[in-house]
Amino acid sequence: MTYPSNVRTAPPPAPGHAPTRSSPSAGPPPEEPPGRAAAWTETTERLRAAAATEPGRLRMIGAALALLVVALGAVTAWEVSDRFAAADDVVHRSQRLSVAAADIYSSLADADTAAASAFLSGAPEPAAFSKRYSEDIRTASGLLIEAATHTDSASASGKAITELNEALPEYTGLIEQARAYNRQGLPLGAAYLRYANERMTEDLLPSAEALYQAETGRLAADSDRARQWPYASTALAALALGSLLWTQRRNYLRTNRVFNLGLVCATAASLVLLAWLAVGQSFARGDLNSAQTQGQASLKVLNDARIESLKARANENLTMVSLGAVLADDGRSDKYETDYRTAMSKLGSALDRADELADGGADGRRVDDARAAYAQWESRHKEARASDAAGEYGAAVAKVIGGKESTGQSFDRVARALDESLVEKQRDFSRFASDGQKWLDGLAIGAGALALVAAAGAILGIGRRLSEYR
């Protein structure tokens, strides 16, 4: 027995009409799925929903506290590391390069003075002056090599070192030619000596001064950076402590529990971090300030005085060598005598400033001795110039490069007093700077450790409260 098919079939088309093909567009369009909200909108909605319940609010507070104390530790470690590195540069790099630059200048100026003194003494040259000249050149060359190894060749210091290395062989060659002609009794030796002095005063000493100024500026910049207060760390520490205290007060108002062990631990760790930061940075700043005021400021003044004394001595000797053959810009006065007076005026001002910075005791006595020798030098120089003006050239030379009661003896007294003061001030600077660096030692690592302790305490403290809702 057969059954009719269950499949429905379309009715046959009406007569006179062609069958129509169904179109995909026929009928209503399918419904599209609802658009997905932006990620930030969903996040906002979730946070809003979480904030509607106490457990959600606690989770948000705990996360914020943990992030805050971790940020405090990271920023503190970064700032303290930067201050420590700057203090280390002050102690082990920039300060040493500043001293080396000053010694390079002094060695070159003293070499020029020794060469003029040896020439003025006549042939054969005294062995003491020749030895002094050779030692000065050797010292300057060695210091230039040392400075070059710690200096970027593209920096101002590197360019000054390159100029010095190029000009120094030319200067020593001119001195050797002047010596050779002087031994033969030829007046051409004096011309070579004057030309060598021009190279020294126009090329070598300006480059050495540029090196000294650049290194002194770098020392000052490193010192300023090491003494800068860590404002970001201090602000974050205050914010973290305030947030922790607010959280504990909120917890007390809702539970009547006075202490939450985790939050108390986090607060204590943050407080220790802030105290360590404040004490360490304060004492470091104090020692570095002492290094600046009692060390570096005096060192600069004393170095300036030493440099001017060497300039004055070289020009005094060249005044006798040139016999008035070189005139100043005005076309009337002797160039070297004019330069001598300029240098002596600057020397007097530097000694007055050094006396103001002296802290009494042995330091004050050394500066007083230098000032007394300076006054004596001025008096003896006037006597030498009077003898030269009277035609007593031999007596004038003896009053300049002779033993007792000569300007040379007065210059040596000034130089000796300044050198002793420089050694003492250098020792003071190194001691204060090293002490300042020690106060920052270990603070960066300690800040990181305390921040982790504070974060763990905050999480545990909030976690304790959350457990009450389970």
Beta strands, then each sheet from edge to edge (+ up, - down):
end
